[in-house]
Amino acid sequence: MNKAKSQLILLADCICYIIALAAGTYLRFGADNAAGIFFYYSGGFYGLVLILSTISYIALYIYFHGKGEYKLGRDLIDQFEQVFRNHCLVFVALIVILFAFQAGELLSRRLIFYTFIISFCLDLVVREMIRHILQKRYENNVKTLTIAGRIVKVLKDDESLGIDDNVMHVFAIGCKGIPAEYGGFESFMHNLTGNRQDTNILYHVARIAEDDLRFEFHNAAVFDVHVPSIGAAGAVYFDLAALNKSIAYCRKNKVKNPVFFIMACRIGPFIAAYKRKIKAMGGTLLVNPDGHEWKRQKWNRFIRAYWKVSERLMVKSADRLICDSKNIEKYIREEYKAFSPVTSYISYGAKPVEADDERSARVDEEFFNWIRYNRVVPGGYYLIVGRFVPENNFETMIKEFMRSKTKRDLVVITTENDKLLGELEKKLRFSSDKRVKFTGTVYDTGLLTEIRKNAYGYIHGHSVGGTNPSLLESLASTNVNLLFDVGFNSEVGGDAALYWKLDAGSLSKLIEKTDALSDEERAQMGEKAKQRIRDNYLWEKIVKDYESVFKGGAV
């Protein structure tokens, strides 16, 4: 709430009190005597005391305003609590003043009671009217946009979602932004903000874009960062620019003890200088080291060497490293034991899709339209969901599927990458196999869950990156999961999944074996997978652990 609105509420509250005081005097002494209480000699002293108490009431409100604790309530209940608190304090002050002026014998309990009740009710009504008027005016002026299929509210340049002292500001840097578009960090931040438990935590999420917009999504302030087309260096530029914006915001708004949560280790050579700035403002540097960025196939050997050095420097500067995989945490502790890194293991989360979960009519209609448009049938397709990048083993998955004798389809839901798509078409000629269907992107969470639930099996090929949200979501919704056999995948899937290797024939034979499973066997595997989610990966637990770390706790 800005200063002008606070002053408006202060004026309204004071007028309410004065009206209530006059009405209370009228009810207590009657029309003939009420004026005399204030203006005639016999009641002059008592009238002066009441005037002084009114002044003290105004002073008390000014005191609350000066501390930043004077504002409109967020809703009717919050409004009620604030008005009740203010009136209790004010009327205690009124009674103290009466006794201080040795006018205790003139104190009228009925006057105090009448004034309190009238002032309280009138103040509550007026405040609610102001809140609704301002809210309506604000809604009429709010601009909305559709980003990744979701409607978001654009924030004005000077608009903040929370600058109170009791708000903890967490600046999330390193994901491509929210709303999510399949990436691991993006899906994680989407759910971390969407499942927030502590309302005193305000997330600020950096997002790669071609503009400088700020908007609200999941009660988080998302700020766009324009990144020039400079190839692999763009990721480094993005993290540095986002960090600069975050530090500038903290200084401008005098944010106390901010938390900077950096995902991935891309800016190691620069982090020491930023760590000094963060420390100077009482901030904390938390880092998710991701999962072996230096192993990603899309980078050449020089860039991979940079990522390895950068990882080392990020580990050295971090106050705490949050690893989403036990295998990654073990690697960090052993590889960089010279730095004595402080680590916490917190995985990603998911929500099991239960048999009795209700579906909306909208999702049912959208799923019906989706299967009709893509010419697939429920239970008649294998599914792949993930970013279209080489290290997710799309080439092996498609090649092995084409080699298999299954009569089911392969549905691929992924991001755009025309270069990789062209390379795979040239190598595999997958367009000649009518079973292979690239269906584009699906941003709607409800629809994507329905697609997962109706898949015969899910094929997961991620080879780097730690625990992947897409894998957790699949275990939560798809009965049979076929996972690339690497440590952080088997750590999540356990005995509730099937595993394949890069060897020729490994995945194709596993697909044929999966085709032969009975409905009962598939249902048993699905229940086992969902139980792993319930036991280890529920979002409620994951969010609670993250919020504990943000607030200085250890997990």
C-alpha positions in Angstrom: 0.0 0.0 0.0 1.5 3.4 -0.9 1.8 6.4 1.4 -1.3 8.3 -0.1 -3.6 5.3 0.6 -2.2 5.0 4.2 -2.9 8.7 4.9 -6.4 8.3 3.5 -7.1 5.4 5.8 -5.6 7.3 8.8 -7.9 10.2 8.1 -11.0 7.9 7.8 -10.1 6.1 11.0 -9.8 9.4 13.0 -13.1 10.8 11.6 -14.8 7.5 12.6 -13.5 7.8 16.1 -14.6 11.5 16.5 -18.1 10.6 15.2 -18.2 7.6 17.6 -17.1 9.8 20.5 -19.9 12.3 19.8 -22.4 9.6 19.4 -21.3 7.9 22.6 -21.6 11.1 24.5 -25.0 11.6 23.1 -26.1 8.1 24.1 -24.6 8.5 27.6 -25.7 12.0 28.6 -28.6 12.7 26.3 -29.1 15.6 23.8 -29.4 18.3 26.4 -26.3 17.4 28.3 -24.0 16.2 25.5 -23.0 19.7 24.4 -22.5 20.9 27.9 -19.9 18.1 28.5 -17.7 19.8 26.0 -18.5 23.5 26.1 -20.0 24.5 29.4 -17.9 25.3 32.5 -19.3 22.5 34.6 -18.1 19.9 32.1 -15.2 21.8 30.5 -12.5 19.9 32.3 -14.0 16.6 31.3 -14.4 17.8 27.7 -10.7 18.8 27.6 -9.7 15.3 28.8 -11.8 13.7 26.0 -10.2 16.0 23.4 -6.7 15.1 24.6 -7.6 11.5 24.4 -8.7 12.0 20.8 -5.3 13.6 20.1 -3.5 10.6 21.7 -5.6 8.3 19.6 -4.4 10.1 16.4 -0.8 10.0 17.7 -1.1 6.2 18.2 -2.3 5.7 14.7 0.6 7.8 13.4 2.9 5.6 15.4 1.6 2.5 13.7 1.9 4.1 10.3 5.5 5.2 11.0 6.5 1.6 11.8 4.9 0.3 8.6 2.3 -1.7 10.6 -0.6 0.5 9.6 -2.4 -0.7 6.5 -5.6 -2.1 5.2 -6.3 -5.8 6.0 -5.9 -8.3 3.2 -9.5 -9.6 3.8 -12.4 -9.2 6.3 -10.8 -11.4 9.0 -7.4 -9.6 8.8 -9.3 -6.3 8.8 -11.2 -7.3 11.9 -8.0 -8.3 13.7 -6.3 -5.0 12.9 -9.2 -2.8 13.9 -9.7 -4.7 17.2 -6.0 -4.5 18.0 -5.9 -0.7 17.3 -9.1 0.0 19.4 -7.9 -2.0 22.4 -4.6 -0.1 22.5 -6.4 3.3 21.9 -9.0 2.8 24.6 -6.4 1.7 27.1 -4.6 4.9 26.4 -7.8 6.9 26.8 -8.4 5.4 30.3 -4.8 6.0 31.3 -5.1 9.7 30.3 -8.3 10.1 32.3 -6.6 8.9 35.4 -3.5 10.9 34.7 -5.6 14.0 34.7 -7.2 12.9 37.9 -10.5 12.5 36.2 -11.0 8.9 37.0 -14.1 9.7 39.1 -15.7 11.2 36.1 -15.0 8.1 34.0 -18.1 6.7 32.5 -18.1 3.0 31.7 -21.1 3.4 29.5 -19.4 6.2 27.6 -16.3 4.1 27.0 -18.5 1.1 26.0 -20.7 3.1 23.6 -17.7 4.9 22.0 -15.7 1.6 21.6 -18.6 -0.3 20.0 -19.6 2.5 17.6 -16.0 3.4 16.6 -15.1 -0.3 16.1 -18.1 -1.1 13.9 -17.9 2.2 11.9 -14.2 1.8 11.4 -14.5 -1.8 10.2 -17.3 -0.8 7.7 -15.4 2.2 6.3 -12.2 0.3 6.0 -13.9 -2.5 4.1 -15.5 0.0 1.8 -12.1 1.6 1.1 -10.6 -1.8 0.5 -13.3 -2.8 -2.0 -13.1 0.6 -3.8 -9.3 0.5 -4.1 -9.4 -3.2 -5.2 -12.0 -2.5 -7.8 -10.0 0.5 -9.2 -6.8 -1.6 -9.1 -8.5 -4.5 -11.0 -9.8 -2.1 -13.6 -6.2 -0.8 -14.2 -4.5 -4.2 -14.1 -3.1 -5.4 -17.3 -3.0 -9.2 -17.9 -1.0 -11.3 -20.3 -1.0 -14.9 -21.4 2.4 -16.6 -20.9 2.9 -20.3 -21.6 -0.9 -20.7 -21.6 -1.4 -19.1 -18.3 -2.9 -15.6 -17.5 -0.6 -13.5 -15.4 -1.0 -10.0 -13.9 1.5 -7.4 -15.0 3.1 -5.4 -12.2 3.8 -1.7 -12.5 7.4 -0.4 -12.3 7.2 0.7 -8.7 4.8 -2.0 -7.5 6.0 -4.5 -4.9 4.3 -7.5 -3.6 5.9 -7.2 -0.1 8.3 -4.8 1.5 7.4 -5.3 5.2 10.2 -6.2 7.6 8.6 -9.5 8.4 8.7 -10.6 4.7 11.6 -12.8 3.6 12.7 -12.1 0.1 14.0 -15.1 -1.9 15.6 -14.3 -5.3 15.5 -17.4 -7.6 18.1 -17.2 -10.4 19.0 -19.8 -13.0 15.8 -21.3 -14.2 14.3 -19.9 -17.5 11.4 -18.6 -15.5 7.8 -19.4 -14.6 5.2 -20.4 -15.8 7.1 -23.6 -16.5 7.8 -25.0 -19.9 9.1 -28.6 -19.1 12.6 -27.7 -17.9 13.7 -29.2 -14.6 14.4 -26.0 -12.7 11.4 -24.3 -14.3 9.0 -27.1 -13.2 10.5 -27.0 -9.8 10.1 -23.2 -9.3 6.6 -23.5 -10.7 5.7 -25.9 -8.0 7.7 -24.4 -5.2 5.9 -21.0 -5.6 2.6 -22.6 -6.3 2.7 -24.8 -3.1 4.1 -22.1 -0.8 3.3 -22.7 2.8 4.9 -19.7 4.6 3.1 -16.6 3.3 5.9 -14.4 4.8 8.2 -15.7 2.0 8.1 -13.7 -1.2 9.8 -15.2 -4.2 11.3 -13.1 -7.0 11.9 -15.3 -10.1 14.1 -14.2 -13.0 12.8 -15.1 -16.4 14.5 -15.0 -19.8 12.5 -12.8 -22.2 12.8 -10.2 -24.9 11.4 -7.4 -22.7 11.7 -6.0 -19.1 8.2 -6.9 -17.8 7.4 -7.7 -14.2 4.4 -9.8 -13.5 2.8 -11.8 -10.7 2.4 -15.5 -10.9 1.8 -17.9 -8.0 2.1 -14.9 -5.6 5.7 -14.5 -6.9 7.2 -11.4 -8.5 8.6 -12.6 -11.9 11.0 -10.2 -13.5 12.0 -10.5 -17.1 15.7 -10.3 -18.2 16.5 -9.6 -21.8 19.3 -11.8 -23.0 21.2 -11.0 -26.3 21.8 -13.8 -28.8 25.4 -14.7 -27.8 25.2 -18.5 -27.8 26.3 -20.4 -24.8 27.4 -17.2 -23.0 23.8 -16.2 -22.9 23.2 -18.4 -19.8 26.0 -16.7 -18.0 24.8 -13.3 -19.0 21.3 -14.1 -17.8 22.5 -15.2 -14.3 24.7 -12.1 -13.9 22.0 -9.7 -15.2 19.4 -11.3 -12.9 21.7 -11.1 -9.9 22.5 -7.5 -10.6 18.7 -6.7 -10.8 18.1 -8.6 -7.6 20.8 -6.7 -5.7 19.6 -3.4 -7.0 16.1 -4.2 -5.9 17.3 -5.0 -2.4 19.2 -1.8 -2.1 16.3 0.3 -3.5 13.8 -1.2 -1.1 16.1 -1.7 1.8 15.5 -5.4 1.9 16.9 -7.0 5.0 18.7 -10.4 5.0 17.7 -11.5 1.4 18.3 -15.0 0.2 19.8 -15.5 -3.2 19.1 -19.0 -4.6 21.1 -19.7 -7.7 20.3 -22.8 -9.7 23.2 -24.3 -11.6 26.9 -23.3 -11.5 27.4 -21.1 -14.5 28.8 -17.9 -12.9 31.6 -19.3 -10.8 34.4 -16.9 -12.0 32.3 -13.9 -11.0 30.6 -15.1 -7.8 33.2 -14.1 -5.3 32.6 -10.4 -6.0 28.8 -10.8 -5.8 29.3 -12.8 -2.6 30.9 -9.8 -0.9 27.9 -7.6 -2.0 25.4 -10.2 -0.7 27.3 -10.5 2.6 27.4 -6.7 3.1 23.6 -6.6 3.0 23.2 -9.5 5.4 22.2 -11.9 2.6 22.7 -15.6 2.1 23.9 -17.4 -1.0 22.3 -20.8 -1.7 23.2 -22.9 -4.7 21.7 -25.9 -6.4 24.7 -27.4 -8.2 22.4 -29.2 -10.8 23.7 -32.5 -12.2 27.0 -32.4 -14.0 26.4 -29.5 -16.4 29.9 -30.1 -17.7 28.8 -33.5 -19.1 26.0 -32.1 -21.4 26.5 -33.2 -25.0 25.4 -29.9 -26.4 28.6 -28.1 -25.2 32.0 -28.4 -26.8 35.0 -29.3 -24.7 36.0 -25.7 -24.0 32.6 -24.8 -22.6 32.6 -28.1 -20.6 35.9 -27.1 -19.1 34.5 -23.7 -18.2 31.5 -25.4 -16.5 33.7 -27.6 -14.4 35.8 -24.7 -13.2 32.7 -22.6 -12.6 31.2 -25.4 -10.5 34.3 -25.5 -8.3 34.1 -21.8 -7.7 30.4 -21.8 -7.0 30.8 -24.6 -4.4 33.6 -22.6 -2.8 31.5 -19.4 -2.4 28.1 -20.9 -1.5 26.8 -20.7 2.1 24.9 -23.9 1.5 24.4 -26.2 -1.5 21.0 -27.8 -2.0 21.3 -31.0 -3.9 18.2 -32.6 -5.5 19.8 -36.0 -5.7 21.7 -38.1 -3.1 24.2 -39.1 -5.8 24.9 -35.4 -6.6 25.3 -34.6 -2.9 27.8 -37.4 -2.5 29.7 -36.2 -5.5 29.9 -32.6 -4.2 31.1 -33.7 -0.8 33.8 -36.0 -2.2 34.9 -33.9 -5.2 35.2 -30.6 -3.2 36.0 -31.9 0.3 38.8 -29.3 0.5 36.1 -26.6 0.8 34.1 -28.5 3.5 30.9 -27.7 1.7 27.7 -27.4 3.7 25.0 -29.4 1.9 21.4 -30.4 2.2 19.5 -33.0 0.2 16.1 -31.9 -0.9 14.5 -33.6 -3.9 11.8 -32.3 -6.3 8.2 -33.1 -5.5 5.1 -34.6 -7.1 1.5 -35.4 -6.3 0.2 -38.9 -6.9 -2.8 -39.2 -9.2 -5.3 -41.3 -7.3 -8.1 -43.3 -8.8 -10.8 -41.3 -7.1 -9.4 -37.9 -8.1 -12.0 -35.7 -9.7 -11.4 -34.3 -13.2 -12.9 -31.1 -14.4 -15.2 -31.1 -17.4 -12.7 -28.7 -19.1 -9.9 -31.2 -18.8 -12.1 -34.1 -20.1 -13.0 -32.1 -23.1 -9.4 -30.9 -23.8 -8.1 -34.5 -23.5 -10.8 -35.8 -25.8 -9.9 -33.1 -28.4 -6.2 -33.9 -27.9 -6.5 -37.7 -28.6 -8.8 -37.1 -31.5 -6.5 -34.5 -33.1 -3.4 -36.7 -32.6 -5.2 -39.9 -33.5 -4.2 -41.9 -30.4 -6.3 -43.9 -28.0 -6.1 -44.1 -24.2 -3.7 -46.9 -23.2 -2.5 -47.1 -26.8 0.7 -45.0 -26.6 4.1 -44.7 -25.0 4.9 -41.2 -23.8 8.0 -39.0 -23.7 8.0 -35.6 -22.0 11.0 -33.3 -21.7 13.1 -30.7 -23.2 14.3 -31.5 -26.8 18.0 -31.7 -26.1 20.6 -34.4 -27.0 21.4 -35.5 -23.4 17.8 -36.6 -22.9 18.6 -39.4 -25.4 15.8 -38.7 -27.9 17.8 -40.4 -30.6 18.1 -43.7 -28.7 14.5 -43.7 -27.5 13.0 -43.0 -31.0 15.4 -45.4 -32.7 14.8 -48.2 -30.2 11.0 -47.7 -30.4 11.1 -47.9 -34.2 13.1 -51.1 -33.8 10.5 -52.7 -31.5 7.5 -54.7 -32.7 5.0 -52.8 -30.6 1.7 -51.8 -32.3 1.3 -48.9 -29.9 2.2 -45.3 -30.8 5.0 -43.1 -29.4 3.8 -39.7 -28.3 6.6 -37.1 -27.9 5.7 -33.9 -26.0 8.6 -31.5 -26.1 10.0 -28.1 -26.8 10.9 -26.8 -30.2 14.4 -27.5 -31.5 14.3 -27.5 -35.3 18.0 -28.2 -35.6 17.9 -31.4 -33.5 14.6 -32.4 -35.2 16.2 -32.1 -38.6 19.3 -34.1 -37.5 17.1 -36.9 -36.1 15.0 -37.1 -39.2 18.1 -37.4 -41.3 19.5 -40.2 -39.2 16.3 -42.1 -38.3 13.7 -41.2 -40.9 11.1 -41.4 -38.1 8.5 -39.6 -40.2 8.1 -42.8 -42.2 7.0 -44.6 -39.0 3.4 -43.6 -38.4 3.6 -44.7 -34.8 6.0 -41.8 -33.9 4.0 -38.7 -33.2 5.5 -35.3 -32.2 2.5 -33.6 -30.8 4.0 -30.2 -29.8 3.9 -28.6 -26.4 1.2 -29.0 -23.7 1.3 -26.2 -21.1 -1.9 -27.0 -19.2 -1.0 -29.1 -16.1 -4.4 -30.8 -15.9 -4.3 -31.9 -19.5 -0.7 -33.1 -19.2 -1.6 -35.1 -16.2 -4.5 -36.7 -18.0 -2.1 -37.5 -21.0 0.4 -39.2 -18.6 -2.3 -41.1 -16.8 -3.7 -42.6 -20.0 -0.3 -43.6 -21.4 0.5 -47.3 -21.6 4.1 -46.5 -20.5 6.4 -43.6 -20.0 10.0 -43.6 -21.4 12.5 -41.4 -19.6 15.9 -40.8 -21.2 17.5 -38.0 -19.1 21.2 -38.7 -18.6 22.3 -35.6 -16.6 20.7 -33.1 -14.3 19.9 -34.9 -11.1 16.4 -35.7 -10.1 14.0 -34.7 -12.9 10.5 -33.3 -12.2 9.2 -35.0 -15.3 10.2 -38.4 -13.9 8.5 -37.8 -10.6 5.3 -36.6 -12.3 5.4 -39.8 -14.4 5.8 -42.1 -11.4 2.9 -40.2 -9.8 0.5 -40.8 -12.7 1.7 -43.5 -15.2 1.7 -47.2 -14.3 4.8 -48.4 -16.2 8.0 -46.3 -16.3 10.9 -47.2 -18.5 14.0 -45.3 -17.3 17.5 -44.8 -18.6 19.7 -46.7 -16.2 21.7 -43.9 -14.5 22.2 -43.3 -10.7 19.8 -40.5 -10.1 17.1 -42.1 -12.1 17.3 -45.5 -10.3 17.6 -43.5 -7.0 14.1 -42.1 -7.7 12.4 -45.1 -9.4 13.8 -47.9 -7.3 12.0 -51.2 -7.8 8.9 -49.4 -9.1 10.4 -48.9 -12.6 12.0 -50.8 -15.4 15.5 -49.8 -16.8 17.3 -49.7 -20.1 20.8 -49.0 -21.3 22.2 -47.4 -24.5 23.1 -50.8 -25.9 21.4 -51.7 -29.1 18.2 -53.6 -28.5 18.1 -52.8 -24.7 15.1 -50.5 -24.9 13.3 -52.1 -27.8 13.3 -55.5 -26.0 12.1 -53.8 -22.8 9.2 -52.2 -24.8 8.2 -55.6 -26.1 8.4 -57.0 -22.6 6.3 -54.2 -21.3 3.7 -54.9 -24.0 3.3 -58.4 -22.6 2.4 -57.2 -19.1 -1.1 -58.0 -17.9 -3.4 -55.3 -16.6 -2.9 -56.6 -13.1 0.9 -56.4 -13.3 0.7 -52.9 -14.7 -1.6 -51.8 -11.9 0.7 -53.3 -9.3 3.7 -51.4 -10.7 1.7 -48.2 -10.8 0.7 -48.5 -7.2 4.3 -49.2 -6.2 5.4 -46.1 -8.1 2.8 -43.9 -6.4 3.8 -45.2 -3.0 7.3 -44.1 -3.6 6.0 -40.6 -4.3 3.9 -40.7 -1.1 6.8 -41.9 1.0 9.5 -39.6 -0.3 8.5 -36.9 -2.8 5.2 -35.2 -1.8 5.3 -31.5 -2.5 4.2 -30.6 1.0 7.4 -32.1 2.4 9.7 -30.7 -0.3 8.3 -27.1 0.1 8.5 -27.3 3.9 12.2 -28.4 3.7 13.1 -25.6 1.2 11.3 -23.0 3.3 13.2 -24.2 6.4 16.5 -23.8 4.6 15.6 -20.4 3.3 14.8 -19.3 6.9 18.3 -20.5 8.0 17.4 -24.1 9.1 19.2 -27.3 8.1 17.7 -30.3 6.4 
